[in-house]
Amino acid sequence: MSRLASATETPREVQQPVLEAPRWSCSLGGALTTGLGIYGVVPILHSGAGCGLGHQFGMTYASGENAGGALGGTGTPCSCLVEEHVIFGGESKLRNLIKSTIELVKGDLFAVVSGCVPSLIGDDTNAIVHEFDGKASVIHIKAPGFAGTSYDGYELFFEAVTDQFLQARPVEKKTINILGVVPFQHLFWKGTLPVLKATFAKLGVDANILFTEFDGVENLRRLPSAELNLVLSPWNGHRAASKLEEKFGTPWYAYPAVPVGPKQTTRLIREVAKRLSLDQALVDRVIAYEERHAYRFAEYFGDGLILGLPHAYFAVVADTPTAIGVTQYLTNEIAYIPDIVILADNPPEAARPAIVHELTDGLDVANKPEVVFEADSHKIRQKLKNRNFLFLLASSLEKITAGEEYGAMHHSIAFPSYDRLILDRTYAGYRGGLALAEELTSKWVGPL
């Protein structure tokens, strides 16, 4: 097991003050959208109707104007609990809902996600779910909103899958699972995971990415057969990886970011290659080819960069894996200067020193950025005032104030993002940095 910090508290303590526009949803939202991200999983909400519809607007639309798919939004089976069920219980309604969903909806795994009301009134959701043993694969994720954030919901989903669905399998050499990329919460999840899978395939490594692939439930079943679990976050996904290690003995390694550009991707590849004892000559050949391609194409935006806005100060407001990846790429490969980096996903205290290390000692620049952990959008706005940055990479919450209050160009790279459509775009991997540079340079280049 390898980790950046001991950030696997279970359950995660949630004692937060009132926040203005935090960049996450509740644990039910995280469990729901994790299920929606896996083909073959049918989420069943045991909650009020507003829980499902609210997450259509607050999670999927906020993730680059994405719909939730056939089973998202108004298409999600839901017990639609009301006052009557608070008094008399909702078990009977849940039983009928599961029965009708199995009959009407094609799926390989039915995931009952229970919210606040069943937890408060004491519905025995586990007992209802067990009534369907032998009839269909049904699991229960207890995810009341007060149990944590959408990041915690991601962990709860995989803990439930591990406890209730997975069976031991023989270990397959050169097979890894990629964890820590939270669907919808990470804007570029649909593009990031396939790109990393393709990169590892060149090394002879089978990367099980779970999301975006049509055999999603079979990929879930394959989780115990991995030789290594790779977590692309300095804190999120650690509970899931620890649970898999506890039950199946699978070691895991946490890389602190979603890698952006050649330097970070090469660093990630070498860490994984070391742990899987990959052929060094093959690793070197793949790295040499990919770096040569990335740097050759970087020459094409060189004039726009140098003549248009060289060595500019920038600011970042994002979730930690995104913030580290983008900041390190712009600083270490584009020679931009980081002014301030605000981590808006509230990582655990135990993980914060390692995060600060990546955003200070991990940068090849004399002027280190101010690193701030802040989830309150009002305080974030105040923190961004009276600074030197010329452009701001953040969420769409900062789009208006970027120009009006800070005099900076804005680009949405983090949740929530209501101002751009994101399908399979990504900044990850060797060529992901080119995509980021292309988008940013396009904001100021020309006319000549």
C-alpha positions in Angstrom: 0.0 0.0 0.0 1.2 3.5 -0.9 -0.4 6.7 -0.1 0.4 10.4 0.2 -1.2 10.8 3.6 -3.5 8.9 5.9 -6.7 10.2 4.4 -8.9 7.1 4.7 -11.1 8.0 7.7 -14.3 5.9 7.7 -16.7 7.5 8.0 -15.3 10.9 7.2 -16.1 13.4 9.8 -18.5 16.1 8.5 -18.7 19.1 10.7 -18.7 22.1 8.4 -20.1 25.6 8.8 -22.7 27.0 6.4 -21.0 27.5 3.1 -21.9 29.6 0.1 -22.1 27.5 -3.1 -19.8 24.6 -2.2 -18.5 22.8 -5.2 -20.0 19.4 -4.4 -23.3 17.8 -3.7 -24.3 15.4 -0.8 -23.3 11.8 -0.4 -26.5 10.6 -2.2 -25.5 12.7 -5.2 -22.1 11.1 -5.3 -23.4 7.6 -5.0 -26.1 8.2 -7.6 -23.8 9.8 -10.2 -21.1 7.1 -9.6 -23.8 4.5 -10.5 -24.9 6.5 -13.5 -21.3 6.5 -14.7 -21.2 2.7 -15.0 -23.0 1.1 -17.9 -25.2 -1.8 -16.7 -25.8 -0.3 -13.2 -29.4 0.8 -12.5 -29.6 3.3 -9.6 -32.8 3.1 -7.6 -33.4 6.1 -5.3 -35.1 5.5 -1.9 -35.7 9.1 -1.2 -37.8 12.1 -2.1 -38.4 12.8 -5.7 -36.5 16.1 -5.5 -33.3 14.3 -4.6 -33.1 12.8 -8.1 -34.3 15.8 -10.0 -32.1 18.2 -8.0 -29.0 16.3 -8.9 -29.9 16.5 -12.6 -29.5 20.3 -12.3 -26.9 20.3 -9.5 -24.6 17.5 -10.6 -24.9 16.3 -14.2 -25.8 19.7 -15.8 -23.1 21.3 -13.6 -20.6 18.9 -15.1 -20.2 20.6 -18.5 -23.9 20.7 -19.3 -24.2 16.9 -19.4 -27.3 14.8 -19.1 -27.4 11.9 -16.8 -28.1 9.3 -19.5 -31.2 7.1 -19.9 -31.3 6.4 -16.1 -30.5 9.9 -14.9 -32.8 12.8 -14.1 -36.4 12.0 -14.5 -35.5 8.5 -15.7 -34.1 7.3 -12.4 -36.4 4.9 -10.5 -37.4 6.5 -7.2 -39.7 5.7 -4.3 -40.7 9.4 -4.1 -41.2 9.5 -0.4 -43.6 12.0 1.0 -45.1 12.9 4.5 -47.1 9.7 4.6 -44.0 7.5 4.4 -42.3 9.6 7.1 -45.1 8.5 9.4 -45.8 4.9 8.3 -42.5 4.0 6.6 -41.4 3.5 3.0 -40.4 -0.2 3.0 -43.5 -1.4 1.2 -43.1 1.2 -1.5 -39.4 0.3 -1.9 -40.2 -3.4 -2.2 -42.7 -2.7 -5.0 -40.2 -0.3 -6.7 -37.4 -2.8 -6.8 -39.7 -5.5 -8.1 -41.1 -3.3 -10.9 -37.6 -1.9 -11.8 -36.2 -5.4 -12.2 -39.1 -6.3 -14.4 -39.0 -3.2 -16.6 -35.4 -2.0 -16.7 -32.6 -4.0 -18.3 -29.6 -4.0 -16.0 -26.8 -6.1 -14.6 -26.7 -4.6 -11.2 -29.4 -2.7 -9.3 -28.1 -0.2 -6.8 -30.5 1.1 -4.2 -29.3 4.4 -2.9 -31.1 5.5 0.3 -31.2 9.1 1.3 -32.0 11.2 4.4 -35.7 10.2 5.0 -35.1 6.3 5.2 -32.1 6.9 7.5 -34.1 9.2 9.8 -37.3 7.1 10.1 -35.5 3.8 10.4 -36.5 1.9 7.2 -34.8 -1.5 7.1 -33.6 -1.0 3.6 -31.0 -3.8 3.9 -33.8 -6.3 4.7 -35.9 -5.3 1.7 -32.9 -5.6 -0.6 -32.1 -9.1 0.7 -35.6 -10.2 -0.3 -34.3 -10.2 -3.9 -31.3 -12.4 -3.3 -31.3 -15.0 -6.0 -33.7 -13.0 -8.2 -31.3 -10.2 -9.3 -28.1 -8.5 -8.3 -29.2 -5.8 -5.9 -27.0 -3.9 -3.5 -27.8 -1.1 -1.0 -25.7 2.1 -0.6 -26.7 4.0 2.5 -26.0 7.6 1.6 -28.1 10.1 3.5 -27.2 13.6 2.5 -26.0 14.4 6.0 -23.4 11.6 5.8 -21.0 13.7 3.7 -20.4 15.2 0.3 -20.5 13.7 -3.2 -16.9 12.7 -2.8 -18.0 10.6 0.2 -20.8 9.1 -1.9 -18.2 7.9 -4.4 -16.5 6.0 -1.6 -19.7 4.7 -0.2 -20.6 3.3 -3.6 -17.4 1.3 -3.9 -17.5 0.2 -0.2 -21.0 -1.3 -0.8 -19.9 -2.9 -4.1 -16.9 -4.5 -2.3 -18.9 -5.8 0.6 -22.1 -6.9 -1.2 -21.2 -7.7 -4.8 -17.5 -8.6 -5.4 -16.1 -12.1 -5.1 -12.4 -13.1 -5.0 -10.7 -13.7 -8.3 -7.2 -14.8 -9.3 -4.8 -11.9 -9.7 -4.1 -11.0 -13.4 -0.6 -9.8 -13.9 -0.2 -6.3 -15.5 -3.7 -5.4 -14.6 -4.6 -2.2 -12.7 -7.8 -0.5 -11.6 -7.9 3.3 -11.9 -9.8 4.9 -9.0 -10.2 8.5 -7.6 -11.7 10.0 -10.8 -15.2 10.9 -9.6 -17.7 10.9 -12.5 -19.4 14.3 -13.1 -17.5 15.8 -10.2 -14.4 15.6 -12.3 -15.4 17.5 -15.4 -13.3 15.5 -17.9 -13.9 12.0 -16.6 -15.3 10.7 -19.9 -12.2 11.8 -21.8 -9.6 11.3 -19.1 -10.1 7.6 -18.3 -10.0 6.2 -21.9 -6.9 8.3 -22.7 -5.0 6.8 -19.6 -6.3 3.3 -20.5 -4.8 3.7 -24.0 -1.5 5.0 -22.6 -1.1 2.0 -20.3 -2.1 -0.4 -23.1 1.1 0.7 -24.9 3.0 -0.6 -22.0 1.2 -3.9 -22.0 -0.9 -3.0 -19.0 -4.6 -3.5 -18.9 -6.2 -0.6 -17.1 -9.7 -1.3 -15.8 -11.4 2.1 -15.8 -14.9 1.1 -14.9 -16.6 4.2 -16.3 -17.5 5.0 -19.9 -17.2 1.3 -21.1 -20.2 -0.7 -22.1 -19.2 -3.8 -20.0 -19.2 -1.7 -16.9 -20.6 -4.3 -14.4 -18.2 -6.9 -15.7 -15.4 -4.4 -15.0 -16.7 -4.1 -11.5 -16.5 -7.8 -11.1 -12.9 -7.6 -12.3 -11.8 -5.3 -9.5 -10.4 -8.0 -7.2 -8.2 -9.4 -10.0 -6.0 -6.3 -10.3 -2.3 -6.5 -9.5 -2.4 -2.8 -8.4 -5.0 -0.2 -7.7 -4.0 3.3 -9.0 -5.7 6.2 -7.3 -5.4 9.5 -9.1 -6.0 11.8 -6.1 -4.1 12.7 -2.9 -7.2 11.9 -0.9 -10.4 10.8 -2.7 -10.6 7.2 -3.6 -8.3 6.2 -0.8 -11.2 4.6 1.2 -12.2 2.6 -1.8 -8.7 1.4 -2.4 -8.2 0.6 1.3 -11.4 -1.5 1.3 -10.2 -3.5 -1.7 -6.9 -4.0 0.0 -8.6 -5.1 3.2 -10.8 -7.7 1.5 -8.7 -8.9 -1.4 -5.2 -7.9 -0.5 -4.7 -5.6 -3.5 -1.9 -3.1 -3.0 -2.5 0.5 -4.1 -0.6 3.6 -5.1 -1.9 7.2 -4.9 -0.6 9.6 -7.5 -1.5 13.2 -6.4 -3.2 14.4 -9.6 -4.8 13.6 -12.9 -1.6 14.0 -14.9 -1.4 16.8 -17.4 1.3 16.8 -20.1 4.5 14.9 -20.6 6.4 15.5 -17.3 3.5 14.3 -15.1 2.5 11.4 -17.3 6.1 10.2 -17.5 6.3 10.4 -13.7 3.1 8.4 -13.3 4.2 5.8 -15.8 7.6 5.2 -14.1 5.9 4.8 -10.7 3.5 2.2 -12.0 6.2 0.5 -14.1 8.3 0.1 -10.9 5.4 -1.4 -9.0 4.5 -3.8 -11.8 8.1 -4.7 -12.7 7.5 -3.7 -16.3 10.1 -4.2 -19.0 12.3 -1.1 -18.7 13.3 -0.9 -22.4 9.6 -0.9 -23.4 8.8 1.8 -20.9 11.6 4.0 -22.2 10.5 3.5 -25.8 6.9 4.5 -25.1 8.0 7.5 -23.0 10.4 8.7 -25.7 7.9 8.4 -28.5 5.1 10.2 -26.5 7.3 13.0 -25.2 8.7 13.6 -28.7 5.2 13.9 -30.2 3.9 16.2 -27.4 6.9 18.5 -27.5 7.0 18.6 -31.3 3.4 19.8 -31.4 4.0 22.2 -28.6 6.2 24.1 -31.0 3.1 25.1 -33.0 1.7 27.2 -30.2 5.0 28.7 -29.3 4.7 32.0 -31.2 1.1 32.6 -29.9 2.4 32.0 -26.4 5.6 34.0 -26.5 4.3 36.9 -28.5 0.8 37.0 -27.0 1.1 36.5 -23.2 4.5 35.2 -22.1 5.3 34.3 -18.4 1.8 35.4 -17.3 0.6 35.1 -13.7 -2.4 32.8 -13.3 -4.8 31.6 -10.6 -6.5 28.3 -10.1 -9.7 27.4 -8.2 -10.5 23.7 -8.5 -10.6 20.3 -6.9 -7.2 19.1 -5.8 -6.3 16.5 -8.5 -7.3 19.0 -11.2 -5.5 21.9 -9.5 -2.3 20.1 -9.1 -2.2 18.7 -12.6 -3.1 22.0 -14.3 -0.8 24.1 -12.1 2.2 21.9 -12.5 1.7 21.8 -16.3 1.4 25.6 -16.8 4.3 26.2 -14.4 6.8 23.5 -15.3 6.1 23.2 -19.0 4.7 26.5 -20.2 6.7 28.7 -17.8 3.7 30.6 -16.4 3.8 31.9 -12.9 1.2 30.7 -10.3 -0.1 33.5 -8.2 -2.6 31.6 -6.0 -4.1 28.1 -6.0 -7.3 27.5 -4.1 -8.3 23.9 -3.3 -12.1 23.9 -3.2 -12.9 20.2 -2.5 -12.1 20.3 1.3 -9.5 17.5 1.5 -8.8 16.0 5.0 -6.3 17.7 7.2 -4.0 14.7 7.1 -3.7 15.0 3.3 -3.0 18.7 3.2 0.8 18.8 3.8 1.5 16.5 0.8 -0.8 18.7 -1.3 1.0 21.8 -0.4 4.3 20.1 -1.2 3.1 19.3 -4.7 2.0 22.9 -5.2 5.3 24.4 -3.9 8.2 22.1 -4.0 6.7 20.4 -7.0 6.9 23.6 -9.1 10.0 24.8 -11.0 9.5 28.4 -10.2 11.1 30.9 -7.8 7.9 32.6 -6.8 5.7 29.9 -5.1 2.0 30.4 -5.2 -0.2 31.0 -2.1 -2.0 27.7 -1.5 -5.4 28.0 0.1 -7.9 25.4 1.3 -11.3 27.1 1.0 -14.8 25.7 0.0 -16.9 28.9 0.6 -17.4 30.7 -2.7 -17.8 34.1 -1.0 -14.4 33.7 0.8 -12.9 32.4 -2.5 -14.0 35.6 -4.2 -12.5 37.7 -1.5 -9.2 35.8 -1.7 -8.9 36.4 -5.4 -9.1 40.2 -5.1 -6.1 42.6 -5.5 -3.8 40.0 -7.0 -1.5 39.9 -10.1 -3.0 37.1 -12.2 -4.0 37.7 -15.8 -6.2 34.6 -16.2 -8.2 32.5 -13.9 -8.8 28.8 -14.3 -11.7 27.9 -12.1 -15.4 27.0 -12.3 -18.2 28.9 -14.1 -19.0 30.5 -10.7 -16.0 32.8 -11.3 -16.8 33.6 -14.9 -18.5 37.0 -14.3 -16.3 38.2 -11.5 -13.1 37.3 -13.3 -13.5 40.2 -15.7 -15.5 42.6 -13.5 -13.6 42.3 -10.3 -10.2 40.9 -11.1 -9.6 42.1 -14.7 -8.6 38.6 -15.7 -9.5 36.2 -18.5 -11.5 33.2 -17.3 -11.6 29.5 -18.3 -13.7 26.8 -16.7 -11.8 23.7 -15.8 -13.6 22.6 -12.6 -17.0 21.8 -11.2 -19.4 23.4 -11.5 -19.2 24.3 -15.2 -22.4 25.6 -16.7 -20.7 27.6 -19.5 -19.3 24.9 -21.7 -20.3 21.5 -23.1 -17.7 18.8 -22.2 -18.0 15.4 -23.8 -14.8 13.5 -24.2 -12.4 16.4 -23.8 -9.5 15.9 -21.5 -6.3 17.6 -20.4 -4.9 14.2 -19.2 -2.0 12.3 -20.6 0.9 13.3 -22.9 -1.3 15.2 -25.3 -3.7 16.6 -22.8 -1.5 19.6 -22.1 -1.7 20.5 -25.8 -5.5 20.6 -25.4 -5.2 23.0 -22.4 -2.6 25.2 -24.2 -4.8 25.3 -27.3 -7.9 26.5 -25.3 -6.0 29.1 -23.3 -3.9 30.5 -26.2 -7.1 30.8 -28.2 -8.4 33.4 -25.7 -5.8 36.0 -26.6 -4.0 35.0 -29.8 -4.6 37.3 -32.9 -5.7 39.1 -34.8 -2.4 39.7 -36.4 
